[in-house]
């Protein structure tokens, strides 16, 4: 059976053919308490002068490139992603140069960048060791790589609800393959220093539709027959409404980590 979590055709032609699925999952973080966004938090871990060359590997819909531009970054910004559809979204919010490319074979010379970002993407790479080696290869001496992922406990309450609704069709979580708990050891094989920074928060969801939209964008439902998909989403809505009725909100933990590597 094809492993869709790293299957290039599935990732580029279905799950990330456009930004729609990713945007639906990103939207649930508007319920984060205290309010915060991942891009500013991660970039603040190692502030830039604003003139450095920065590469965003697996840049997706360009949130980090956009944040750097908001900060007045004037150095060269480049994003690379497997999905042309995602890059179309990145171009709509950022003036950075973006191109289709593979994290396992970055099309850049050695020591080309002062900062390399790899945010929530290494768990979709078939050969992570090769991708990490490539990130280290294009990083200049003294440069830093920022690598973000989730804890295995990230969205634990939401995952439990989705699994209960899915029954024998558990919802896949790619980040368990390269998590806050496991990622450091893999990065240490290619970097002399790897420092982990953790962020903890909570989603306080008061609208069940946000959870339904999150679930509808995911991997388990993408291949489900339409009738089964509709039934699952109704069950997810019912379970979410029960949480909201009982507690005033559906409370979901947020646990992410960013590794600073050099």
Buried (B, 14 or more C-beta within 10 A) or exposed (E): EEEBBBBEEBBBEBBBBBBEBBBBBBEBBEBBEEEEEBBEBBBEBBEBEEEBBBBBBBBBBBBBBBBBBEBEBEBBBBBBBBBBBBBBBBBEBBEBEBEEBBBBEBEBEEEBBBBBBBBBBBBBBBEBEBBBBBBBBBBBEEBBBBBBBBBBBBBBBBBEBBBEBBEEBEBBBBBBBBBBBBBBEBBBEBBEEBBBBEBEBBBBBEBBEBBBBBBBBBBBBBEBEEEEBEEBBEBBBEBBBEBBEEEEBBBBBBBBBBBBBB
